[in-house]
Every structure is written in C-alpha cells, then in structure tokens.
Amino acid sequence: ASCVQYRLVVRDVNTLQILQLYTCLDQIQYIEWSSDSLFILCAMYKRGIVQVWSLEQPDWHCKIDEGSAGLVASCWSPDGRHILNTTEFHLRITVWSLCTKSVSYIKYPKACQQGIAFTKDGRYMAVAERRDCKDFISIFVCSDWQLLRHFDAETQDLFGIEWAPNGCVLAVWGTCLEYKILLYSLDGRLLSTYRAYEWSLGIKSIAWSPSSQFLAIGSYDEKVRILNHVTWKKITEFEHPATIANTKTIVYKEVEKSPSVETERLSFPPTRALASSLFSTQSKYDISQVPVSLQYIKPVADRANPKMGIGMLAFSPDNCFLATKNDNIPNAVWIWDVQKLKLFVVLEQLCAIQSFQWDPRQPRLAVCTGNSKVYLWSPAGCVSVQVPMEGDFQIVSLSWHSSGDSMALLSKDNFCVCYLEREEV
C-alpha cells in the first residue's frame, strides 16, 4: 500500500498492478496494515480522523473522528480489530473496536518516543504513563482491555519501553540525561537495574535479540553493551574506534568506478540509455588492508541532540549477528559475531548510512546511503546494486517483504520494489 495526497493505492506485490484505489477525506499522513492484512488504516492527524478500509469488501469503510480532542498517533492492536488513537497533548488513548463499536479509554499516557508496547504473541500491552510528576507502567490484557498490573517505574523521565520477544520481560529506559535501564517481569516485579555510568549522556538505542537472551544497549559514549538474560549483567561491550586494527576483521570499502564505453557505440546526440550510463557511476567493494582509518566526525558539543553515539542497532533473525552504526562515524556499518562476541565485518560506504534492515528469513543485511544504490551483505560477501530508474532516485529507507524475496526502496517522492532471486538449496 502507498498513499499519494488523498489517495490510498493498494498494489499486488508481484506485478505492482493496482488492486484497489481509495479516496480519503484529507491528506494521508500515516498508513498501517492490520495483522491479518484484511484492513488498512489511514490517519489524518490534522483533521483528527482515522479511516479504515476493507480489502475483502471495498464498499465497507469506517471513519473514526476524535473531534476536538485531536489526534497525534494511531495504531492497530495485534488482533487487527481494535484501533488505538492517542489524542493531542497525550490526554488519553482511545481504544475503538471494529467488531462491537465499543470504546475504551486509557488515561495519562506519557508523551515519549516509545510509550506503547505489545508482546509478540499479542496477548499483553504495556503503556507508559505520567501522573503527579511520576512515571508509571500499566499492563493490559489485549483480549478485553482489562488492567492486569499497574506499578511505578523507577525513572526520572521515562523515554521508552520494549518487550522481549518471548513476552516475559519489559525493558524500560529513561532519557539520555540519565543512564538507567530497568527490567520488569510481567507481574510488575523489578528484576534488575543496569547503569553503565553517571553524569554524562546515556542510552541512545536498544535492541532485543530474537531469542530474548541478549539485550543490546547503544550509548552516547560510542559503545554497545550486551546484557544476558540470566543475571542481567553485562557480558561484553563493543567499542567503535575510528581505526580498525584487528587483522581478523574484514573491512569492505566502497569504491566508485566510471563505466567504460566503447567509442564505436558513441553517437550524437547519444541515445537515452547511453547518456544515463555515461553519467552514472557504478560502485563495487574492495577489501581494505588493516589497519584502516574510518572517517570520524567530531560532534558539536554545544548543540542539542549531538550526532554521536550508537544511533542504530539490529540483530539478525538467526541471532548470529548484530549490526550497529556509530553516529560519529556516519559512513560505516559494523557487523558483530554474536556467538564469538567479536567484530566480524565493517562496511565503509562513500556516503552516510541512512538506514539498514535485516532480511527476516536469513542473515542478509540491506543498507541504503541516500543515493540510487542498495547494498547487500551476507556472510558470503558484499554487493552494490544500482537501481535502474531514470532521474534522481535517492533511497532514504527500505523495507523487506516478510518472505525475504523482495524489498521496497523509498525515496522522498517515489518507491520501487527490488526482487531477489532465492538460491535453490
């Protein structure tokens, strides 16, 4: 699904043929599929409206109007039959049922980066709350929206919450002004508190491993700390220095090469295909000899949100690798071997990393850097792929299909779908 102004366009993944075209009441600012892909919601925050469309019954649709309360966020519940709307100023969360048309209210949700978290099995929801100048966590049962537990979080200023994939532990962390991560059980017991240091900018990003055995914490001090699920103590920390000295680390460096054109093929005026090939630069990877010095940017200390520390973290689906990005070294992706707890590979790009995401089925990482190329890494090697589109197609984000056979590449104005051939096993 994609949206263009007022219109929602639903296409077939394999052929990109338009299956449905819906017209909304205002400019669409957010879209989200239900878990079973039967419904799609379109949020129009400016008007405080959510419209829901059915793929099976194109004539059916639903409109939710928050009225004067306004709207700042909207999302599906895991069952795909309830919609959670957060009103302006975070006064409340409204839970709308598509089946019974009933409405429930959750008061005092906290305005923070990640204030709602569902367990992977969809049974429980945790909500961060702020009342009487204190932080609280409420845990609800998603089947009937009954309150299961309510407890105060031992944070000065809560910033985010995230369940472990197994749904047994909830990680709670504060803003970057205080390095503190708290781990709570489903019944609200505090299992552990972890602090790496004090009096300096703290946590920037976190990621659970798919097995729930590890919690990776990225910090402003350019390190990733790995906690284990038995004692919740640190088992190792990964540093991100500007010089790679270990001879066992493979460093792939992106290099540009201009295409060679045979002079016999040159014509005037040149054909369109030839003109685009003449001015497009291709890139490939060379393996650099260590030690390698990476491009390091000294952060501006007197500005808010300094570009420093570990801004991106992601575990591979098989639990074997962890990909990280240190914002001080914007052109590099670091890939760590989780079993050996060692640095495995560094990808050094020509442009700053915009986004990366693991293939959901195998250890294969896709990277984009704001140009018209997509980069793929797997333990077998590294490849740079030019997107065959006319004009300036700058990839700013990407999203894998759940099968791992294709991915959507997004620029500011366009998108394209990249299909990957699956190797026969």
Summary of the structure (lengths in Angstrom):
residues: 425
radius of gyration: 23.7
end to end distance: 31.7
largest distance: 78.3
contacts: 1302
relative contact order: 0.07
helix: 4%
strand: 49%
